[in-house]
């Protein structure tokens, strides 16, 4: 009896083992067959290690990406900056990565740049921490908050324009960086005393210069100097925080929101976290806004009829404010339809943010192609913005195209999804304000060649667009040149 029972149990064991083995082999075979169907996107990985980095830096990067798209289609692979990468040039793909399946792709930056800004900065994260910080930044830069900044932004704009109107040749991009920095400081700290503001500016400029330099941490290099300046920036921010706490100041600027909020667990941000996010916001706001403002000036100069249309709209606002004696209002800033369309077209044409970096956190299948875990994924905004399928005659500057809203996911100058720029309303407001005072009170002429683009890393006109400015009320340009005593 015992022998029979043992035989039955042994037979059952062998049967189940055979069954499980069969199921395992079938599943493994199906998995292999499935993986065979999912292939890498077409494209070239270039040379070992360096990939195609030299190609992208030895030519206009826009031409590089456009030629790749023409050869391989809207999804292709390459190897740049030491990373295997997948490039995506369709609105559907951008939406897939940035919106509908954003959880499969994390924001990613080179470690050297992350170290420069600070690992706690908003745009290095996703999940609860990112959502918490983003809400704080959006609240501090909400329309209710920034409309109260209009008089101060106006004062900064007028002061900047008057300092340029001295007859000397001005590097437009550098001056626009100063303007956007001052607006950024205003939105973050409110009103700072001049000495503190100057210390912030001095050290930020060193960090900004080292941010895009070769990351060699050797004394004397731009990167090493930037790291030291970055530490000094943290110290300056700590001093400002200490002063606010001592005086028990409760401000509604970005610093105030970062200082006085608590997360779901009741925790407050550390001073290092606050410093990282303040510096991160400055980086996000300054270069991009300055680049767009520089291009706005160039496109106004290149299109006299469009300039006249912008000037007519702004002159009507100017006259309604008693010849500029009254400050602009939020309602007026939101009622400049032609100027706003001009800004939108500049954003499309210039496409300052040509692409954004993401990294696949798992193996992802998209449109029959495999995006391996750890590969960089880059939605190509510029390629989408310059695609004739979405924007007819894309190389023609035409603000009227925005009389009808672009198709979804075809126009993304501020990104898309959870990581879209939270300060885009402030950026557009400072553009409108500067344009208003520029075209109603000043004139300008671009000096030298007006063609060519330089990348550092954002595209700007060659040599920062050298320009002369003078006041509209001046009798002639020559009178301004001869009488100017400014430095």
C-alpha positions in Angstrom: 0.0 0.0 0.0 2.8 2.4 1.0 4.7 1.5 -2.2 1.6 2.3 -4.3 1.0 5.6 -2.6 4.7 6.6 -3.0 4.5 5.7 -6.8 1.3 7.8 -7.2 3.0 10.8 -5.4 6.2 10.4 -7.5 4.1 10.3 -10.7 2.2 13.4 -9.7 5.5 15.2 -8.9 7.0 14.2 -12.2 3.9 15.3 -14.1 3.8 18.7 -12.3 7.5 19.2 -12.9 7.1 18.5 -16.6 4.1 20.8 -16.8 5.9 23.7 -15.0 9.0 23.2 -17.2 6.8 23.3 -20.3 5.0 26.4 -19.2 8.4 28.1 -18.3 9.9 27.2 -21.7 6.9 28.4 -23.6 6.9 31.7 -21.8 10.6 32.1 -22.3 10.2 31.4 -26.0 7.4 33.8 -26.3 9.4 36.5 -24.5 12.3 35.9 -26.8 10.1 36.0 -29.8 8.5 39.2 -28.5 11.8 40.8 -28.0 12.9 39.9 -31.5 9.9 41.9 -32.8 10.9 45.0 -30.8 14.0 46.5 -32.4 16.1 49.5 -31.8 15.2 52.6 -33.8 17.2 53.2 -37.0 20.2 55.5 -36.9 23.9 55.6 -36.4 25.8 55.4 -33.1 28.9 56.9 -34.7 32.4 56.2 -33.3 33.1 54.2 -30.2 32.5 56.2 -27.0 32.4 59.6 -28.7 29.5 58.6 -30.9 28.3 61.5 -33.0 29.2 64.3 -30.6 31.8 65.8 -32.9 29.2 66.0 -35.7 26.7 67.8 -33.6 29.2 70.3 -32.4 30.9 70.9 -35.7 27.8 72.1 -37.4 24.5 73.7 -36.7 22.8 71.2 -34.4 19.5 72.0 -36.0 20.8 70.8 -39.4 22.2 67.7 -37.7 18.8 66.7 -36.3 16.9 67.7 -39.4 19.2 65.6 -41.6 18.8 62.6 -39.3 15.0 63.0 -39.3 15.0 63.2 -43.1 17.1 60.0 -43.4 15.6 57.9 -40.6 12.1 59.3 -39.9 10.6 60.7 -36.7 12.3 58.3 -34.3 16.0 57.5 -34.6 19.0 56.6 -32.4 22.4 58.2 -32.0 25.2 58.5 -29.4 26.0 62.0 -28.1 27.7 63.4 -25.0 28.7 59.9 -24.0 25.1 58.6 -24.0 23.2 56.3 -26.3 20.1 58.3 -27.2 16.7 58.1 -28.9 15.5 61.2 -30.7 11.8 61.8 -31.2 10.4 64.4 -33.7 6.7 63.9 -33.7 4.0 65.6 -31.5 2.6 62.1 -30.5 6.0 61.0 -29.3 6.6 64.2 -27.3 3.2 63.7 -25.7 4.0 60.1 -24.9 7.3 60.9 -23.2 6.3 64.2 -21.5 2.7 63.7 -20.6 0.9 60.3 -20.9 3.8 58.1 -20.0 6.0 60.6 -18.1 6.4 58.1 -15.2 8.5 56.0 -17.6 11.0 58.8 -18.2 12.9 60.7 -15.6 14.4 64.2 -16.0 18.2 63.9 -16.5 21.1 66.2 -16.7 24.9 65.7 -16.8 26.2 65.3 -13.3 28.5 68.3 -13.7 25.5 70.5 -14.3 23.4 69.0 -11.5 26.3 69.6 -9.1 26.6 73.2 -10.2 22.9 74.0 -9.6 22.3 71.6 -6.7 20.8 68.1 -6.5 17.6 69.3 -4.7 16.5 71.6 -7.6 13.0 71.2 -8.9 13.8 70.0 -12.4 16.1 67.1 -11.3 13.2 65.2 -9.7 9.8 63.6 -10.3 7.2 62.2 -8.0 5.9 63.7 -4.7 9.0 66.0 -4.1 8.7 67.4 -7.6 5.0 68.0 -7.3 5.4 69.7 -3.9 8.1 72.1 -5.2 6.4 72.8 -8.4 3.2 73.8 -6.6 5.3 76.3 -4.5 7.0 77.8 -7.5 3.7 78.1 -9.5 2.0 79.7 -6.5 4.7 82.3 -6.2 4.6 83.0 -10.0 0.8 82.9 -10.4 -1.0 85.7 -12.2 -2.3 87.1 -8.9 1.3 87.4 -7.7 3.1 88.6 -10.8 0.6 91.3 -11.7 1.7 93.1 -8.6 5.2 93.2 -9.9 4.3 95.2 -13.1 5.4 98.6 -11.7 8.7 97.2 -10.6 9.3 95.3 -13.8 8.5 98.5 -15.7 11.1 100.4 -13.6 13.7 97.8 -14.4 12.9 97.9 -18.1 13.0 101.7 -18.4 16.3 101.9 -16.5 17.8 99.2 -18.7 16.7 100.9 -21.9 17.9 104.3 -20.8 21.3 102.9 -20.0 21.6 101.5 -23.5 20.5 104.7 -25.2 23.9 106.3 -25.2 25.0 105.9 -28.8 27.6 103.2 -28.1 27.3 99.7 -29.5 25.6 97.4 -27.0 25.8 93.6 -26.9 22.0 93.0 -26.8 22.2 89.5 -25.4 24.4 90.5 -22.5 22.2 93.4 -21.6 19.1 91.3 -21.9 20.7 88.8 -19.4 21.1 91.7 -16.9 17.5 92.7 -17.4 16.1 89.2 -17.0 18.4 88.6 -14.0 17.1 91.7 -12.2 13.5 90.6 -12.9 14.4 87.1 -11.6 15.8 88.5 -8.4 12.7 90.6 -7.9 10.4 87.6 -8.3 12.5 85.5 -5.9 13.6 87.9 -3.2 11.4 91.0 -3.7 13.3 94.2 -3.0 16.9 93.5 -1.9 19.4 96.2 -0.9 21.9 97.1 -3.6 25.0 95.5 -2.0 23.3 92.1 -1.4 22.0 92.2 -5.0 25.4 93.0 -6.4 27.0 90.1 -4.4 24.4 87.7 -5.8 24.9 89.0 -9.4 28.7 88.8 -9.1 28.8 85.2 -8.0 25.9 84.1 -10.2 27.8 85.3 -13.3 30.8 83.2 -12.3 28.6 80.1 -11.9 26.8 80.9 -15.2 30.1 81.0 -17.0 31.3 77.7 -15.5 28.0 76.0 -16.1 28.7 75.5 -19.8 32.5 75.0 -19.5 34.4 71.7 -19.6 33.8 70.1 -16.2 37.5 70.0 -15.0 37.7 70.7 -11.3 41.3 72.0 -11.4 42.2 75.4 -9.7 42.1 78.2 -12.2 39.5 76.6 -14.6 36.1 78.2 -15.1 34.4 75.1 -13.7 36.5 75.2 -10.5 35.8 78.9 -10.1 32.1 78.3 -10.6 32.0 75.6 -7.9 33.5 78.1 -5.4 31.1 80.8 -6.5 28.2 78.3 -6.1 29.2 77.8 -2.4 29.3 81.6 -1.9 25.8 81.8 -3.4 24.5 79.4 -0.8 26.1 81.4 1.9 24.5 84.6 0.6 21.0 83.0 0.4 21.5 81.7 4.0 22.3 85.2 5.2 19.1 86.5 3.5 17.1 83.7 5.1 18.6 84.5 8.5 17.7 88.2 8.2 14.1 87.3 7.3 13.8 85.0 10.3 15.3 87.6 12.7 12.9 90.3 11.4 10.0 87.8 11.2 9.3 88.9 7.7 6.6 87.0 5.8 6.8 87.8 2.1 4.8 86.3 -0.8 7.8 86.0 -3.1 9.3 82.7 -4.0 11.7 82.7 -1.1 8.8 83.4 1.2 6.9 80.4 -0.2 9.9 78.1 0.1 10.5 79.2 3.7 7.0 79.1 5.1 5.5 75.9 3.6 5.4 72.3 4.9 5.0 69.1 2.9 2.4 66.4 3.6 4.5 65.1 6.5 4.8 68.5 8.0 8.5 68.9 7.1 10.0 72.2 6.0 12.7 72.6 3.4 16.3 72.8 4.5 18.4 75.9 3.6 20.4 73.8 1.1 17.1 72.7 -0.6 16.0 76.3 -0.7 19.3 77.5 -2.2 19.3 74.8 -4.9 15.8 75.7 -6.0 16.4 79.5 -6.0 19.6 79.0 -8.1 17.7 76.5 -10.4 15.0 79.1 -11.0 17.5 81.7 -11.9 19.2 79.4 -14.4 15.8 78.5 -15.9 14.7 82.1 -16.2 17.7 84.1 -17.2 19.4 82.7 -20.4 16.2 81.5 -22.1 14.3 84.8 -21.6 17.3 86.9 -22.6 17.7 84.8 -25.7 14.1 85.3 -26.7 14.3 89.0 -26.1 17.3 89.3 -28.3 15.6 87.5 -31.1 12.5 89.7 -30.6 14.7 92.7 -31.2 16.1 91.2 -34.4 12.8 90.0 -35.8 11.3 93.5 -35.2 14.2 95.0 -37.1 14.0 92.5 -39.9 10.2 93.0 -40.5 9.4 96.8 -40.7 5.7 96.2 -41.5 5.4 93.9 -38.4 7.3 96.5 -36.3 4.8 99.2 -37.4 1.9 96.9 -36.4 3.4 96.2 -33.0 4.2 99.9 -32.5 0.7 101.0 -33.4 -0.8 98.6 -30.8 1.7 99.7 -28.1 1.2 103.4 -29.0 -2.5 103.1 -28.4 -1.8 101.7 -24.9 0.8 104.4 -24.3 -1.6 107.2 -25.2 -4.4 105.7 -23.1 -2.0 106.0 -20.2 -1.6 109.8 -20.6 1.5 109.5 -22.7 3.1 106.9 -20.5 2.6 108.9 -17.3 0.5 106.1 -15.8 1.9 102.6 -15.2 0.8 99.7 -17.3 -2.0 97.5 -15.9 -2.4 93.8 -15.9 -5.5 94.2 -18.1 -3.5 96.2 -20.6 -0.7 93.6 -20.6 -3.3 90.9 -21.3 -4.8 92.9 -24.1 -1.9 93.2 -26.6 -3.0 90.5 -29.1 -0.7 91.4 -32.0 2.4 91.8 -29.8 1.6 88.6 -28.1 1.3 86.7 -31.4 4.7 88.3 -32.4 6.2 86.8 -29.2 4.7 83.4 -29.9 6.1 83.4 -33.4 9.5 84.4 -32.1 9.3 81.5 -29.6 8.6 79.1 -32.5 11.2 80.5 -34.9 14.0 80.7 -32.4 13.1 77.5 -30.5 15.5 78.4 -27.7 14.9 75.0 -26.1 15.6 72.8 -29.1 15.0 69.6 -27.1 14.7 68.3 -23.6 16.5 65.4 -21.8 14.8 62.4 -20.3 16.0 58.9 -19.4 14.1 55.7 -19.7 13.7 54.1 -16.2 12.6 50.7 -17.7 12.7 49.2 -21.2 10.0 51.0 -23.1 8.3 50.0 -26.4 7.1 52.8 -28.6 5.8 52.5 -32.2 7.3 49.0 -32.5 10.8 50.2 -31.4 12.7 49.5 -28.2 13.9 52.3 -26.0 16.3 50.5 -23.6 16.4 51.3 -19.9 19.1 54.0 -19.2 19.0 55.5 -22.7 18.5 59.2 -23.0 15.3 60.2 -24.7 15.0 63.6 -26.4 11.8 65.1 -27.8 13.0 67.5 -30.5 10.9 70.7 -30.1 12.6 72.6 -32.9 12.0 69.9 -35.5 8.3 69.9 -34.5 8.1 73.7 -34.6 9.7 73.8 -38.1 7.7 71.0 -39.6 5.6 72.3 -42.6 3.0 69.7 -41.7 2.1 71.7 -38.6 3.3 75.2 -39.6 3.0 76.2 -43.3 6.1 77.8 -44.8 7.9 77.4 -41.4 10.9 79.6 -42.3 8.6 82.6 -42.8 8.1 84.8 -39.8 4.3 85.1 -39.6 2.5 86.1 -36.3 -0.9 85.7 -38.0 -0.6 82.0 -37.9 -1.6 82.2 -34.2 -5.0 83.6 -35.0 -5.9 80.0 -34.9 -4.5 77.9 -32.1 -1.8 75.4 -33.2 -2.6 71.7 -33.2 -2.1 70.0 -29.7 1.5 69.1 -28.9 2.9 70.9 -32.0 3.9 74.1 -30.1 5.9 73.6 -26.9 8.2 76.6 -26.3 8.0 76.1 -22.6 8.0 72.3 -22.7 5.0 70.1 -21.8 3.6 68.0 -19.0 4.5 68.1 -15.4 8.0 69.6 -16.1 6.8 72.4 -18.3 8.3 75.8 -17.3 6.3 77.1 -14.2 7.5 80.6 -14.9 6.2 81.0 -18.4 3.6 83.7 -17.5 6.3 85.8 -15.8 8.6 85.4 -18.9 5.8 86.6 -21.3 4.9 89.5 -19.0 8.5 90.9 -18.9 8.7 90.5 -22.7 5.5 92.5 -23.2 6.6 95.2 -20.8 10.0 95.6 -22.4 8.5 95.7 -25.9 6.0 98.3 -24.8 8.7 100.7 -23.6 11.1 99.8 -26.4 8.9 100.6 -29.3 7.1 103.7 -27.8 10.2 105.5 -26.4 13.3 104.2 -28.2 14.7 103.4 -31.6 17.6 101.2 -32.6 19.8 99.9 -35.4 21.7 96.6 -35.6 25.4 97.0 -36.3 27.3 94.8 -38.7 26.2 91.6 -40.2 22.7 90.5 -39.2 23.0 86.9 -40.1 24.5 83.9 -38.3 23.7 82.1 -35.1 26.0 81.2 -32.2 25.3 78.6 -29.5 26.3 79.0 -25.9 24.3 76.7 -25.4 21.1 78.6 -26.4 20.9 80.0 -30.0 21.4 83.7 -30.2 22.4 86.0 -33.1 26.1 86.3 -33.8 28.1 88.4 -31.3 25.0 88.8 -29.2 23.4 91.1 -31.8 25.5 94.4 -31.5 23.0 97.3 -31.5 22.8 101.0 -31.0 19.9 102.5 -29.1 18.6 106.1 -28.8 15.6 107.8 -27.4 12.7 108.4 -29.7 12.5 112.0 -28.6 16.1 112.7 -29.7 16.3 114.9 -32.8 18.7 112.6 -34.6 20.9 109.6 -34.0 24.0 111.7 -34.6 23.1 114.2 -31.9 22.9 111.3 -29.4 26.2 109.8 -30.5 28.1 113.2 -30.2 26.6 114.2 -26.9 26.6 110.9 -25.1 28.8 110.9 -22.0 28.0 107.4 -20.7 30.6 104.7 -20.2 
